[in-house]
Each structure stands twice: as C-alpha cells, then as structure tokens.
Amino acid sequence: MSFVKIYSEKEVASLIKIRVGETKFGEKVNFVETLEDLKNHSAKYVLLGIPEDIGVRANYGNPGTAKAWEATLGNILNIQHNHLTNAENVILLGEIDCEIQMNQAATISKEESHYAEELGELVTQIDHKVSEVIKVIVEAGKFPIIIGGGHNNSFGNLKGSSEAIKKPINCINFDAHSDFRVLEHRHSGNGFSYAFADGFLEKYFIFGLHRNYTSQSVFNQMEKHFEKIKFNLFEDISVKKIVSFSEALKEAENFCCYENFGIELDMDAIEMMGSSAISPSGFTLTEARQFVSYFSKIDNAKYLHICEGSPSAGNFANQAGKAIAYLVSDALS
C-alpha cells in the first residue's frame, strides 16, 4: 500500500542519541516491512504519523502541525527504555505519505477565490489514505497511536476503525472545540460532523468544550442529536468547579466506553501549548496525561489520535513534541 511510508530501523537510527549505560526507547521499538506483517507481530501498539497541516489551513487556521510528527518522533525515540515504558510492545510503522498533497497545497494562493475549497479537495485525498491505513491496522488487532497533523484526520481514523470493526464507532474528544461544523469543504473543523453524517461515528462526547468557541448553531445541532452527542464544559470542570475532573472522566466513560470507541486529543485544549490555536486558558498537560492514561486502559478503546500540535508556536517553542511523547508513553503504560 503506497499510502504509508514504512520506516526501517536504519532510517531512524540517526535520531537516537546513544548514551553509555542507558538504553533508549528507540533501541527496543519494533519495525515491520509491510502492513501485512502487522497481523503476525506480537506487539499491540502501532505508532503512525500524519505530517500535514492542509486541513488546518482549509479551516483558516495557522500552519505548523505538519511538523508535530517529526518533533514527536525525535522525543519518543529518546525516552528511556525501562520496565515501565513498554517499548517492546510498540511497532514504529512510519507516516502517511502526504508529500504530494502538501506540495500541491503550497501552490494554492490565499488570494484565490476558492482557496479553502481547493485545500479541502486535498484533505479528502488524505482522508482516503488515513482511513485505508487505519483500517488495516485495526483489522490486524492492533491499537494505532496516530500523531497529526490537523484534527481533520479524525474522519479517517473513525472511518477506518468503523470499517475494520464493521459497525459505527464511538468517540471521546478532549478538545476546546466541537469540530462539528457544517458539512462544507473538508477541513479540521468538521471531521466529526462528516463522520457522523456518513455513519462511521455512533456516539460522540466532547470533553472540556469551551463555551466561548462554540457557536449557537453547533450547540443547536448537538442538542438535535442529544441521544448520540454529549459534552461537558471546561468552565464547569475547571472554572466553576461544578464537576470534578474525575467525575467528568466518568461521565464520558459512561456515555461512550461500553462499546468500541476512539480517543481523540487536541493539543489546543492544553493551556499555552504549542498548537494551531493556542489557548491562554485550558487543561494542564498533566490533566491531558490523566485523560489519555484513563481511557487507553479501557478494553474497548480502539485508537488514540493526538493532533494540532505545532512545535514552533507559542511561548514553549519545541516543547510540543516532548509533550506528545509524554502522552504516547501514558497510552503504553
């Protein structure tokens, strides 16, 4: 399958900082030669990158999420290998091949009248690649950990997982935004609404939604589908303290987790994190880690997607990759 660039041990060796007396994660992680090899491998987790920011730009956002995978990879390969970090149970697969689409996106001028729509066509092409690769991984009985890229890739994750299990899948999204915008051209703000409309998403829970960045029309749309779409507000959890963080976790679990579900985490939801839409108010990185650790341990969890990280953005430039590496390790332990 040409949709994915599969890494070899030799290709990533230069990224590992060897140190006498230590063993790094990257020295123990596994590799495969083809997607078909996943079926016969004993490791549970499959690490996959999506180096693109076309969906973010199509949603009139800031570019930069294309660099998150590279930054994360360098960090995750260099965490310590020990009895707690579980590298032997991880396959480093590689990355979705977004090169053609990224090159085409670079030729589209913002001055063009159909700028966003043309980018949306490229997002649709990436949707297809992501969904096909995720389908193969989930069919092989593995748990993909996907590093974006924009949140547009939620659609491909949900479609691929749904097709693999042959029924719609639930989802919990740790996010300041619903990403349930109207069904216009494809972009980072409507991955979940498209997945819902196309029958791949069954129940959807938004964890920590920000009231300031949710339109009344989106609230109305979610209310229309109240049996299948629920949320709790960041303000109720962290500002008004109406609901504790642990109670909020349990609320989401009760709604989504008795059937197969995906875990989505948008770095925008973490306060002052380098991301495509940096927020001065949000959850802490430690709370995000608690979220990932909590839901990834539930048997019905099918995948984890961490997206919207932008390593060069914000006051903590180059920290996004390290933060994502923490989140990845939390899913493994």
C-alpha positions in Angstrom: 0.0 0.0 0.0 1.6 3.2 -1.2 -0.4 5.4 1.2 2.2 4.9 4.0 5.9 5.4 4.2 7.1 2.4 6.3 10.2 3.1 8.3 13.1 0.8 8.8 15.4 0.6 11.8 18.2 2.0 9.8 16.2 5.1 8.7 15.6 6.2 12.3 18.9 5.2 13.8 20.4 8.7 13.4 17.6 10.2 15.6 18.5 8.1 18.6 21.0 9.7 21.0 23.0 6.7 22.2 24.5 7.0 25.7 26.7 4.6 27.6 24.9 2.9 30.5 21.4 3.7 29.1 19.0 2.1 26.6 16.7 4.4 24.7 13.1 3.6 23.7 14.2 3.7 20.0 16.7 0.9 20.5 13.9 -1.5 21.6 10.9 -0.5 19.4 9.8 -2.9 16.6 9.6 -2.5 12.9 7.8 -4.2 10.0 8.4 -4.3 6.3 4.8 -4.3 5.1 1.4 -3.6 6.5 0.5 -7.3 6.1 3.3 -8.1 8.6 1.2 -6.5 11.4 -1.1 -9.5 11.6 1.7 -11.8 12.7 3.5 -9.5 15.1 3.1 -9.8 18.8 3.3 -6.1 19.7 0.0 -4.4 20.4 0.6 -0.7 19.6 1.4 0.8 16.2 2.9 4.3 16.1 2.0 6.4 13.0 2.5 10.0 11.9 0.5 12.3 9.6 2.8 15.2 8.6 0.2 17.6 7.2 -1.4 20.9 8.0 -3.7 21.3 5.0 -6.9 20.7 7.0 -5.9 23.4 9.4 -5.3 25.9 6.6 -8.6 24.9 4.9 -10.2 25.9 8.2 -8.5 29.3 8.1 -6.0 28.3 10.8 -2.3 28.7 11.2 0.1 26.2 9.5 2.7 24.2 11.6 1.0 21.0 12.6 2.9 19.2 9.8 6.0 19.4 11.9 4.5 17.7 15.0 5.2 14.1 13.9 8.9 14.8 13.3 9.2 16.6 16.7 7.4 13.8 18.5 9.4 11.1 16.8 12.7 12.5 18.0 11.4 12.8 21.5 9.7 9.4 21.8 12.8 7.5 20.4 14.9 9.1 23.1 12.9 8.5 26.2 14.5 5.8 28.5 13.8 2.2 27.9 12.9 0.6 31.2 10.4 -1.8 32.7 7.8 0.9 32.7 8.0 2.4 29.2 7.0 -0.8 27.3 8.9 -0.2 24.0 8.9 -3.9 23.1 5.1 -3.7 22.7 5.3 -0.9 20.1 5.7 -1.1 16.3 7.0 2.1 14.7 5.2 1.9 11.4 6.0 5.2 9.7 4.0 8.1 8.3 1.1 8.7 6.0 2.5 9.8 2.7 1.2 13.4 2.4 4.1 14.7 0.2 2.1 15.2 -3.0 -0.8 16.9 -1.2 1.5 19.2 0.8 3.3 20.2 -2.4 0.1 20.9 -4.2 -1.2 22.9 -1.2 1.9 25.1 -1.4 0.9 26.2 -4.9 -2.6 27.4 -3.9 -2.6 31.1 -3.2 -4.7 32.6 -0.4 -5.8 35.2 -2.9 -7.7 32.6 -5.0 -11.4 32.8 -4.5 -11.7 29.1 -3.9 -8.6 28.8 -1.7 -10.2 26.9 1.1 -12.3 24.6 -1.2 -9.2 23.6 -3.2 -7.4 22.8 0.1 -10.5 20.8 1.1 -10.1 18.6 -2.0 -6.6 17.7 -0.9 -7.9 17.0 2.6 -10.3 14.5 1.1 -7.4 12.7 -0.6 -5.6 12.4 2.8 -8.8 11.2 4.3 -8.7 8.2 2.0 -5.1 7.4 2.8 -5.6 7.6 6.5 -8.8 5.6 6.6 -7.3 2.8 4.5 -4.2 2.5 6.7 -6.1 2.7 10.0 -8.5 0.0 8.7 -5.6 -2.4 8.1 -4.0 -1.7 11.5 -7.3 -2.2 13.4 -8.2 -5.3 11.4 -4.8 -6.7 12.4 -5.9 -6.4 16.1 -3.5 -3.6 16.8 -4.0 -0.3 18.6 -2.9 2.6 16.4 -1.4 5.7 18.1 -1.7 8.4 15.5 0.2 11.8 15.7 -1.2 14.5 13.5 -1.5 16.7 11.6 -4.7 18.6 11.9 -7.9 17.4 13.5 -9.4 16.8 10.1 -7.7 13.4 10.4 -10.3 12.3 12.9 -12.5 11.5 10.0 -10.0 9.0 8.5 -9.5 7.4 12.0 -13.2 7.0 12.6 -13.9 5.7 9.1 -11.0 3.3 9.1 -11.8 1.9 12.5 -15.5 1.7 11.7 -14.9 -0.3 8.5 -12.4 -2.6 10.4 -15.0 -3.5 13.1 -17.8 -3.4 10.6 -20.0 -1.0 12.5 -20.0 2.6 13.7 -17.6 3.5 16.5 -18.0 5.8 19.5 -15.5 8.6 20.2 -14.3 10.8 23.1 -12.7 14.0 22.1 -10.5 16.1 24.6 -11.0 19.4 22.9 -11.8 23.1 23.4 -13.8 22.9 20.1 -16.5 20.5 18.9 -15.1 20.2 15.4 -18.8 19.6 14.5 -19.1 22.4 12.0 -21.2 22.4 8.9 -20.7 19.9 6.0 -18.9 22.3 3.7 -15.5 21.5 2.1 -13.4 19.2 4.3 -11.2 20.8 6.9 -10.1 20.4 10.5 -13.3 21.7 12.0 -15.8 19.2 10.5 -14.1 15.8 10.8 -16.7 14.6 13.4 -19.7 16.0 11.7 -18.7 14.3 8.4 -18.1 11.0 10.2 -21.4 11.3 12.0 -23.3 12.1 8.8 -21.6 9.3 6.9 -22.5 6.7 9.5 -19.0 6.0 10.9 -19.4 7.8 14.2 -22.1 6.5 16.6 -21.8 8.3 19.9 -19.7 11.4 20.3 -18.5 13.0 23.6 -16.6 16.3 23.7 -14.6 16.5 26.9 -14.0 20.1 28.2 -15.7 22.1 25.5 -15.1 25.8 25.7 -18.3 27.9 25.7 -16.5 30.9 24.1 -15.6 29.0 21.0 -18.8 27.0 20.3 -21.4 28.7 18.1 -25.1 28.6 18.9 -25.7 26.7 15.7 -23.3 24.0 16.8 -25.0 23.8 20.3 -28.3 23.5 18.5 -27.0 20.8 16.2 -25.7 18.8 19.2 -29.0 19.3 21.0 -30.8 17.9 18.0 -28.8 14.7 18.4 -28.8 14.7 22.2 -29.0 10.9 22.4 -25.8 10.5 20.5 -23.8 13.6 21.2 -22.9 14.9 24.6 -20.3 17.2 26.2 -19.1 18.7 29.4 -17.9 22.3 29.6 -14.3 23.2 30.5 -15.8 26.1 32.6 -17.9 23.7 34.6 -14.9 21.5 35.4 -12.1 23.9 35.9 -13.6 27.4 36.5 -16.9 26.9 38.3 -15.9 23.5 39.8 -19.4 22.2 39.3 -18.0 18.9 38.2 -14.6 17.4 39.3 -12.1 16.2 36.7 -12.6 12.6 37.8 -16.4 13.0 37.6 -16.0 14.4 34.1 -14.0 11.4 33.1 -16.6 9.0 34.4 -19.4 10.9 32.7 -17.6 10.4 29.3 -16.8 6.8 30.1 -20.5 6.0 30.9 -21.6 7.5 27.6 -19.1 6.1 25.2 -17.0 3.2 26.6 -19.3 0.2 26.8 -18.9 -0.2 23.0 -15.8 0.3 20.8 -14.5 3.8 20.9 -11.7 6.0 19.7 -9.7 8.5 21.8 -9.0 12.0 20.3 -6.9 14.6 21.9 -6.5 18.1 20.5 -3.4 19.9 21.8 -5.4 23.2 21.6 -7.2 22.1 24.8 -3.9 22.3 26.8 -3.2 25.8 28.3 -0.5 27.7 26.4 0.6 24.6 24.5 2.3 25.0 21.1 -0.6 24.2 18.8 -2.5 25.5 15.8 -4.9 27.6 18.0 -3.0 28.4 21.3 -5.3 29.0 24.2 -4.4 31.1 27.3 -6.9 29.0 29.2 -7.3 25.2 29.3 -6.4 22.0 30.9 -2.9 21.3 32.2 -0.6 18.8 30.4 -0.9 16.6 33.5 -4.7 16.5 33.2 -4.3 15.6 29.5 -2.0 12.8 30.5 -4.6 11.6 33.1 -7.2 11.6 30.3 -5.1 9.5 28.0 -4.0 7.1 30.7 -7.6 6.7 31.9 -9.2 5.9 28.6 -6.4 4.0 26.9 -6.7 1.3 29.6 -10.3 0.5 28.8 -10.6 -2.7 26.8 -13.0 -1.2 24.2 -10.5 1.6 23.2 -9.5 1.1 19.5 -7.1 4.0 18.8 -5.5 7.2 20.1 -5.1 10.3 18.0 -3.1 13.3 19.2 -3.3 16.3 16.9 -3.0 20.0 16.3 0.5 20.2 17.9 2.6 22.9 16.4 6.2 22.7 17.6 7.3 26.3 16.6 4.2 28.0 18.1 3.7 29.7 21.4 5.9 30.6 24.4 7.1 27.0 24.7 8.5 26.5 21.3 9.8 23.0 20.6 8.0 21.6 23.7 5.0 20.2 21.8 7.0 17.2 20.6 8.1 16.4 24.2 4.6 16.9 25.5 3.2 14.5 22.8 5.9 11.9 23.7 4.6 12.0 27.3 1.1 11.4 26.1 2.2 8.5 23.9 4.0 6.9 26.8 0.9 7.3 29.0 -1.1 5.2 26.5 1.5 2.4 26.7 1.9 2.0 30.4 
